[in-house]
């Protein structure tokens, strides 16, 4: 549509020679300019066609129908691309939501453990921009300290977790057994309380029934 106007020149009213821009001179240049147009590098005057001078007075000539057709075509292309990208984004969001719903229990446990891990750290939350200073300092400390080991993709892991000593293993096993014992006792007490409550409710209903009969 625009290729036939390549190399056209026109002499405007001010006596300046205006040359047709190569914005849509070929397919490759057209796609390149359309790509950058999404970032705002395309102005309305880039659509203007340079036809030339005609008539006895050599006045500038325009082809408004071709110019409007080009603008409508480019606008249609932009609308189609935007709608396609929106549909793609919505599809990705729906797919992510479906994946999270299918693994909601695992996602919830992972998020809870992540919050616990952040809570158990020895540092506290630092607002920006001070967090940049802290993160840089703490990263250098981990990099040059003998207490951490670089393991991809978890990055810096404490040596105590990566290669625990025998005493640490024994201490962790004892702590784990104590935790199991506490959890079992809580479960047993909860069950006892449940059965005691059920028996008490049954006894109260039986007593009320006997009083009503008497």
Backbone bond lengths (Angstrom), bond angles and torsions (degrees), N, CA, C in turn:
res aa  C-N    CA-C-N  psi(-1)  N-CA   C-N-CA  omega(-1)  CA-C   N-CA-C  phi
1 X - - - 1.452 - - 1.537 111.85 -
2 X 1.321 116.29 -40.53 1.466 121.13 -178.90 1.533 112.51 -99.85
3 X 1.323 116.42 -11.85 1.462 118.96 -173.58 1.528 112.17 -66.78
4 X 1.321 116.82 -29.56 1.467 119.73 -179.30 1.524 112.76 -69.54
5 X 1.330 117.08 -14.41 1.462 120.50 -177.97 1.526 112.39 -99.41
6 X 1.320 117.72 8.29 1.467 120.05 179.15 1.531 110.96 -62.40
7 X 1.304 115.20 144.39 1.464 123.61 178.16 1.531 113.13 66.81
8 X 1.318 118.40 9.36 1.471 119.77 176.77 1.526 110.39 -72.58
9 X 1.315 114.37 147.44 1.466 120.95 178.71 1.523 108.99 -133.85
10 X 1.318 114.77 151.93 1.449 120.02 179.00 1.521 108.80 -141.52
11 X 1.301 115.60 144.69 1.461 122.28 176.78 1.524 107.65 -99.60
12 X 1.342 116.01 109.98 1.462 119.01 -176.14 1.528 110.79 -78.22
13 X 1.329 115.55 -177.69 1.464 121.33 -176.31 1.522 112.73 -67.42
14 X 1.343 116.34 -24.21 1.466 119.92 179.70 1.516 112.60 -85.79
15 X 1.327 116.72 -0.34 1.453 120.04 -179.78 1.508 114.18 86.32
16 X 1.336 117.76 10.50 1.461 121.65 178.95 1.522 110.08 -93.34
17 X 1.314 115.37 143.64 1.460 120.91 177.79 1.531 108.42 -92.78
18 X 1.323 115.46 120.57 1.465 122.08 -179.31 1.519 108.08 -108.85
19 X 1.321 115.70 129.85 1.465 121.74 -177.98 1.527 109.82 -104.91
20 X 1.325 115.65 146.92 1.458 121.19 177.56 1.530 110.09 -64.10
21 X 1.334 115.97 129.49 1.460 120.17 179.13 1.522 110.92 -71.48
22 X 1.316 115.15 152.98 1.467 120.89 -179.11 1.523 111.62 -93.72
23 X 1.323 116.13 31.66 1.463 119.61 -178.12 1.515 111.76 -63.84
24 X 1.336 117.52 -38.95 1.464 121.93 -178.20 1.524 110.08 -128.02
25 X 1.313 116.46 40.04 1.463 120.25 -177.22 1.519 112.86 -75.40
26 X 1.342 117.93 -25.38 1.467 121.19 179.17 1.528 108.67 -147.72
27 X 1.326 115.63 172.76 1.467 119.70 -177.64 1.526 110.86 -67.22
28 X 1.334 116.32 -42.54 1.465 119.23 -179.51 1.516 112.63 -63.41
29 X 1.335 116.32 -46.66 1.469 119.89 179.06 1.526 110.59 -65.68
30 X 1.330 116.86 -35.01 1.470 120.09 179.19 1.521 111.19 -63.14
31 X 1.340 117.19 -48.26 1.465 120.03 179.86 1.526 111.29 -65.28
32 X 1.318 116.60 -35.53 1.464 119.05 178.60 1.526 110.87 -64.89
33 X 1.317 116.83 -44.62 1.464 120.10 179.52 1.522 111.73 -69.38
34 X 1.336 117.22 -35.26 1.461 119.34 176.81 1.526 111.11 -66.15
35 X 1.332 116.05 -35.37 1.468 118.95 177.35 1.524 110.92 -64.01
36 X 1.327 116.41 -48.39 1.465 119.41 -179.00 1.520 112.24 -72.51
37 X 1.318 117.27 -16.34 1.466 118.70 178.14 1.522 111.93 -66.67
38 X 1.349 116.74 -24.39 1.467 119.34 177.19 1.520 111.58 -67.31
39 X 1.299 117.68 -20.36 1.463 121.81 178.89 1.528 111.72 -99.03
40 X 1.332 117.18 10.38 1.452 120.82 175.80 1.507 115.15 88.62
41 X 1.343 117.91 16.92 1.466 120.67 -179.13 1.526 111.83 -97.68
42 X 1.313 116.80 37.14 1.459 120.69 178.57 1.522 108.02 -141.85
43 X 1.321 116.55 119.27 1.460 121.96 -176.93 1.525 109.97 -104.23
44 X 1.331 118.23 160.94 1.480 119.97 179.83 1.517 113.39 -60.83
45 X 1.340 117.79 -30.70 1.472 118.12 -178.71 1.530 112.52 -72.87
46 X 1.331 117.61 -9.29 1.462 119.27 175.61 1.524 112.03 -72.82
47 X 1.346 117.39 -16.29 1.458 120.44 178.99 1.529 112.69 -85.45
48 X 1.315 117.53 -13.23 1.459 120.62 -172.70 1.524 110.75 -68.46
49 X 1.314 114.75 134.53 1.466 121.12 179.18 1.524 110.43 -94.27
50 X 1.307 114.76 141.58 1.465 121.96 174.71 1.526 107.03 -104.34
51 X 1.327 116.24 110.21 1.466 120.72 -177.38 1.526 110.88 -94.53
52 X 1.323 116.61 -50.76 1.463 121.04 -178.69 1.519 111.02 138.18
53 X 1.306 115.11 -168.76 1.463 121.78 178.22 1.523 109.47 -106.43
54 X 1.327 114.73 142.68 1.469 119.77 -179.25 1.523 108.97 -149.17
55 X 1.321 114.63 163.83 1.456 119.92 178.43 1.511 112.28 92.74
56 X 1.326 116.19 170.93 1.478 119.73 -179.77 1.515 112.75 -61.27
57 X 1.332 116.10 -33.57 1.469 119.74 -178.32 1.528 112.96 -93.47
58 X 1.331 116.10 4.36 1.462 120.86 -179.30 1.543 111.19 52.45
59 X 1.334 114.54 52.00 1.463 119.87 178.45 1.530 109.95 -83.59
60 X 1.326 116.88 151.43 1.472 119.63 178.15 1.523 111.32 -61.15
61 X 1.315 114.86 136.51 1.463 121.56 -178.79 1.526 109.61 -109.56
62 X 1.312 115.52 144.95 1.461 121.00 178.99 1.518 109.77 -127.81
63 X 1.335 114.75 153.76 1.461 122.91 173.84 1.531 107.63 -118.52
64 X 1.324 117.10 82.35 1.475 119.03 -174.32 1.517 113.50 -64.18
65 X 1.342 118.01 -33.47 1.458 119.99 -178.84 1.526 110.76 -62.67
66 X 1.334 116.21 -46.78 1.471 119.98 177.70 1.523 111.49 -64.70
67 X 1.321 115.90 -38.18 1.462 119.94 179.87 1.523 110.83 -64.26
68 X 1.334 117.30 -46.28 1.463 120.98 179.51 1.529 111.19 -66.39
69 X 1.337 116.19 -37.69 1.468 119.27 178.57 1.525 110.70 -62.75
70 X 1.336 116.84 -39.97 1.462 119.70 177.24 1.515 112.37 -64.79
71 X 1.333 116.79 -42.33 1.459 119.52 178.89 1.522 111.37 -64.45
72 X 1.338 116.72 -41.95 1.467 119.94 179.07 1.520 110.80 -64.23
73 X 1.331 117.34 -40.00 1.471 120.56 178.79 1.523 111.21 -62.82
74 X 1.328 116.67 -44.80 1.466 120.29 179.96 1.524 110.65 -66.79
75 X 1.346 116.87 -40.25 1.464 119.79 177.57 1.526 111.26 -63.48
76 X 1.337 116.88 -40.64 1.468 120.49 177.06 1.521 111.23 -62.64
77 X 1.330 116.44 -40.68 1.464 120.31 177.31 1.527 110.88 -60.75
78 X 1.333 116.67 -44.75 1.459 119.93 -179.99 1.529 111.35 -63.91
79 X 1.326 116.87 -42.74 1.466 120.10 179.38 1.524 110.53 -62.83
80 X 1.333 117.20 -43.30 1.464 120.56 179.63 1.520 111.34 -62.61
81 X 1.331 116.55 -43.18 1.465 119.66 -179.80 1.523 110.98 -66.71
82 X 1.335 117.06 -42.15 1.466 120.07 -179.91 1.526 110.71 -63.82
83 X 1.330 117.44 -44.27 1.463 120.60 178.76 1.523 110.60 -63.18
84 X 1.329 116.91 -41.33 1.467 120.27 178.07 1.521 111.59 -62.52
85 X 1.333 116.78 -44.26 1.459 119.78 178.98 1.520 111.62 -65.38
86 X 1.332 117.54 -38.04 1.464 120.12 177.33 1.524 111.11 -63.97
87 X 1.331 116.96 -43.69 1.465 120.02 177.41 1.522 111.28 -63.04
88 X 1.333 116.04 -39.50 1.458 119.56 178.00 1.522 111.10 -64.10
89 X 1.333 116.78 -42.64 1.455 120.30 179.26 1.524 111.36 -64.63
90 X 1.338 116.46 -42.27 1.465 119.88 178.54 1.521 110.57 -64.07
91 X 1.330 117.11 -40.68 1.468 120.20 178.40 1.523 111.24 -63.02
92 X 1.325 117.08 -41.17 1.458 120.20 178.39 1.525 111.16 -65.68
93 X 1.337 117.33 -39.74 1.461 120.17 177.98 1.522 111.19 -65.06
94 X 1.338 116.82 -42.50 1.466 120.32 179.01 1.521 110.61 -64.88
95 X 1.324 116.59 -40.99 1.464 119.85 178.97 1.520 110.93 -64.56
96 X 1.331 116.75 -41.84 1.464 119.81 177.76 1.519 110.96 -63.99
97 X 1.339 116.54 -41.10 1.467 119.68 178.74 1.525 110.98 -64.38
98 X 1.335 117.56 -40.68 1.468 120.06 177.34 1.522 111.44 -63.42
99 X 1.327 116.73 -40.48 1.465 119.77 178.40 1.518 111.32 -63.95
100 X 1.329 116.46 -40.80 1.465 120.00 179.17 1.520 110.64 -67.04
101 X 1.334 117.60 -39.53 1.457 120.27 179.44 1.525 111.95 -67.03
102 X 1.329 116.84 -36.18 1.460 119.05 178.12 1.521 111.61 -67.68
103 X 1.320 116.40 -34.12 1.466 120.94 -179.30 1.528 110.69 -112.89
104 X 1.343 116.34 37.21 1.458 119.09 -174.48 1.525 111.81 -63.82
105 X 1.326 117.58 -36.54 1.463 119.24 179.64 1.524 110.96 -66.22
106 X 1.332 116.52 -45.21 1.457 120.24 178.84 1.531 111.06 -66.75
107 X 1.338 116.34 -40.14 1.464 119.59 178.58 1.527 110.68 -63.27
108 X 1.333 116.22 -41.13 1.461 119.68 -179.82 1.525 110.79 -65.59
109 X 1.320 117.09 -42.45 1.464 120.06 179.27 1.525 111.30 -65.75
110 X 1.330 115.96 -40.58 1.468 118.69 179.07 1.522 110.89 -64.25
111 X 1.335 117.17 -44.36 1.469 120.28 179.13 1.518 111.08 -63.67
112 X 1.320 116.58 -40.24 1.462 119.74 178.80 1.523 111.02 -63.94
113 X 1.329 117.07 -44.19 1.470 119.76 178.01 1.526 111.33 -63.98
114 X 1.329 116.49 -36.72 1.460 119.39 178.47 1.525 110.90 -65.24
115 X 1.327 117.04 -40.42 1.467 120.30 177.18 1.519 110.28 -65.70
116 X 1.332 116.57 -41.58 1.464 119.56 177.39 1.522 110.91 -61.22
117 X 1.335 116.18 -42.88 1.464 119.69 -178.92 1.524 111.09 -63.65
118 X 1.331 116.93 -40.10 1.463 119.01 176.84 1.519 111.40 -66.75
119 X 1.315 116.90 -34.44 1.466 120.13 -179.40 1.521 111.09 -70.46
120 X 1.327 117.00 -35.11 1.459 120.67 -177.11 1.523 112.93 -78.89
121 X 1.337 117.71 -11.14 1.459 118.94 178.44 1.519 110.34 -65.84
122 X 1.337 115.48 156.11 1.458 119.80 -175.42 1.518 112.89 -80.41
123 X 1.322 118.27 -10.38 1.456 120.12 -179.56 1.529 109.66 -101.35
124 X 1.305 116.46 166.27 1.455 123.08 177.73 1.521 109.50 -115.03
125 X 1.323 115.79 168.65 1.461 120.41 -179.48 1.527 110.24 -68.28
126 X 1.315 115.30 135.61 1.464 121.33 -179.50 1.520 107.94 -119.96
127 X 1.322 118.20 127.78 1.468 119.81 -178.41 1.524 110.83 -72.19
128 X 1.330 116.52 152.17 1.469 119.57 174.90 1.515 110.37 -69.36
129 X 1.332 118.08 150.79 1.474 128.24 3.51 1.516 113.79 -89.63
130 X 1.369 117.81 6.82 1.461 119.82 -177.54 1.528 111.60 -68.92
131 X 1.340 117.62 -22.20 1.456 119.22 178.76 1.526 111.85 -65.79
132 X 1.350 117.75 -25.98 1.464 119.86 176.71 1.523 110.75 -64.39
133 X 1.326 116.22 -41.41 1.470 119.74 178.41 1.518 110.13 -64.98
134 X 1.325 115.81 -44.85 1.460 118.98 -178.36 1.527 111.55 -65.69
135 X 1.345 116.86 -47.02 1.462 119.58 -178.31 1.526 111.44 -62.04
136 X 1.326 116.99 -39.24 1.466 119.87 177.77 1.519 111.25 -65.00
137 X 1.325 116.61 -45.36 1.470 120.32 179.97 1.523 111.07 -64.04
138 X 1.328 115.98 -44.52 1.462 119.39 -178.22 1.528 111.13 -68.63
139 X 1.352 117.11 -34.83 1.460 119.61 176.38 1.521 112.24 -65.30
140 X 1.331 117.20 -41.81 1.468 120.29 176.25 1.522 111.18 -65.35
141 X 1.320 116.04 -36.84 1.467 119.14 178.19 1.521 110.96 -63.34
142 X 1.323 116.70 -42.77 1.463 119.25 178.34 1.528 111.50 -67.83
143 X 1.332 116.53 -35.59 1.463 119.44 -176.91 1.525 112.12 -68.37
144 X 1.335 117.40 -38.92 1.462 120.69 -175.43 1.524 113.00 -103.28
145 X 1.313 117.74 4.56 1.460 120.19 179.45 1.523 110.06 -93.73
146 X 1.321 115.60 150.94 1.462 121.19 177.54 1.520 112.43 -86.67
147 X 1.318 116.71 2.41 1.452 120.28 -177.97 1.525 112.71 -90.57
148 X 1.339 117.29 -6.85 1.459 120.85 -177.15 1.526 109.58 -128.89
149 X 1.333 114.94 155.02 1.466 121.87 178.91 1.525 108.20 -130.43
150 X 1.338 115.66 136.70 1.460 120.84 -179.78 1.522 109.25 -82.36
151 X 1.333 116.42 117.37 1.460 122.92 179.24 1.526 107.46 -133.82
152 X 1.320 116.42 121.00 1.470 120.59 178.93 1.519 109.64 -82.93
153 X 1.326 121.92 138.38 1.470 127.28 3.66 1.526 113.76 -96.07
154 X 1.326 117.98 5.90 1.464 120.14 -178.02 1.513 113.06 -79.47
155 X 1.347 116.92 -3.80 1.463 123.33 179.08 1.518 110.80 61.97
156 X 1.331 118.39 -122.23 1.460 120.51 -170.41 1.524 110.18 -88.79
157 X 1.341 115.05 118.09 1.463 122.03 -179.48 1.523 108.24 -117.49
158 X 1.331 117.82 136.32 1.470 119.42 177.65 1.526 111.82 -59.79
159 X 1.305 115.59 143.05 1.468 120.75 179.84 1.524 110.88 -61.56
160 X 1.335 116.66 -33.17 1.465 119.76 -179.77 1.521 111.69 -61.98
161 X 1.333 116.93 -30.61 1.460 120.39 178.82 1.524 110.88 -86.43
162 X 1.338 116.93 -37.13 1.461 120.43 -177.75 1.526 111.69 -71.69
163 X 1.324 117.54 -48.43 1.463 122.17 178.18 1.525 108.73 -134.14
164 X 1.320 116.76 80.67 1.467 119.06 -177.95 1.527 111.30 -70.71
165 X 1.313 114.79 149.48 1.465 120.06 176.82 1.526 109.99 -79.41
166 X 1.332 115.08 171.76 1.466 119.71 -178.78 1.521 110.87 -63.88
167 X 1.318 116.80 -40.36 1.465 119.64 178.91 1.532 111.36 -64.40
168 X 1.329 116.05 -38.74 1.464 118.80 178.33 1.523 111.30 -66.29
169 X 1.335 116.75 -39.06 1.466 119.93 178.69 1.519 110.68 -63.92
170 X 1.341 116.27 -44.34 1.470 119.84 178.94 1.529 110.75 -63.50
171 X 1.332 116.04 -42.40 1.467 119.48 179.87 1.532 110.93 -64.30
172 X 1.332 116.95 -40.24 1.459 119.56 178.52 1.525 111.50 -67.08
173 X 1.343 117.22 -38.14 1.463 119.85 177.51 1.525 111.20 -64.39
174 X 1.334 116.37 -42.64 1.467 119.43 177.95 1.528 111.12 -64.05
175 X 1.325 115.58 -41.56 1.458 118.78 178.61 1.524 111.23 -64.85
176 X 1.333 116.04 -37.34 1.461 119.82 178.09 1.526 111.29 -66.03
177 X 1.327 116.79 -41.51 1.466 120.24 177.97 1.524 111.17 -64.80
178 X 1.327 116.62 -39.92 1.465 119.39 176.91 1.528 111.16 -63.42
179 X 1.319 115.67 -39.52 1.460 119.25 178.31 1.523 111.19 -64.24
180 X 1.340 116.80 -42.83 1.461 119.70 176.93 1.522 111.37 -61.45
181 X 1.316 115.85 -39.27 1.466 119.22 179.48 1.526 111.07 -64.97
182 X 1.320 116.09 -44.36 1.466 119.62 179.39 1.527 110.78 -63.04
183 X 1.323 116.84 -42.54 1.458 119.96 179.44 1.523 111.44 -64.91
184 X 1.335 116.83 -39.89 1.462 119.83 178.68 1.521 111.08 -66.01
185 X 1.334 117.14 -40.40 1.462 119.93 178.20 1.523 111.17 -64.79
186 X 1.319 116.42 -40.04 1.464 119.09 177.07 1.523 111.13 -63.22
187 X 1.327 115.68 -41.03 1.456 119.16 178.66 1.523 111.02 -65.07
188 X 1.330 116.94 -42.36 1.465 120.67 -179.75 1.526 110.95 -64.71
189 X 1.327 116.45 -44.04 1.464 119.62 178.86 1.532 111.31 -63.90
190 X 1.336 115.93 -37.86 1.464 119.01 178.56 1.522 111.44 -65.25
191 X 1.348 116.51 -40.62 1.456 119.65 178.17 1.525 111.09 -67.33
192 X 1.338 117.32 -41.37 1.459 120.46 177.98 1.527 111.11 -61.74
193 X 1.316 115.45 -43.56 1.465 118.83 179.05 1.526 110.82 -63.92
194 X 1.340 116.11 -37.77 1.459 119.84 179.09 1.527 110.70 -63.44
195 X 1.356 117.13 -48.31 1.457 119.93 -178.75 1.519 111.48 -67.55
196 X 1.333 117.66 -37.38 1.457 120.01 176.94 1.525 111.04 -63.40
197 X 1.322 116.28 -39.64 1.465 119.66 178.31 1.520 111.12 -65.90
198 X 1.344 116.31 -41.43 1.463 119.87 178.98 1.521 110.56 -63.91
199 X 1.340 116.68 -45.04 1.465 120.00 179.65 1.524 111.01 -64.15
200 X 1.319 117.56 -39.73 1.463 120.83 179.19 1.524 110.81 -64.64
201 X 1.325 116.88 -41.77 1.465 119.76 178.23 1.523 111.56 -65.23
202 X 1.344 116.65 -40.25 1.463 119.65 177.34 1.524 110.92 -63.96
203 X 1.346 115.36 -41.98 1.469 118.50 179.40 1.524 111.23 -65.09
204 X 1.326 117.25 -40.17 1.469 119.83 178.61 1.520 111.42 -64.54
205 X 1.330 117.19 -40.65 1.463 119.34 178.05 1.522 111.22 -65.95
206 X 1.338 116.57 -37.98 1.466 119.78 178.88 1.523 110.75 -66.07
207 X 1.336 117.21 -42.09 1.468 120.75 179.20 1.524 110.50 -64.87
208 X 1.319 116.96 -42.98 1.461 119.69 178.25 1.520 111.41 -63.08
209 X 1.321 116.00 -37.40 1.461 119.74 178.87 1.519 111.12 -66.81
210 X 1.355 117.19 -41.01 1.461 121.02 178.57 1.523 110.73 -64.57
211 X 1.347 116.69 -40.69 1.461 119.34 178.25 1.526 110.72 -63.29
212 X 1.321 116.04 -38.12 1.460 119.30 -179.42 1.526 111.16 -67.97
213 X 1.332 115.94 -37.48 1.467 120.21 179.63 1.520 110.27 -67.98
214 X 1.349 115.78 -42.85 1.467 119.41 -179.90 1.536 111.10 -67.89
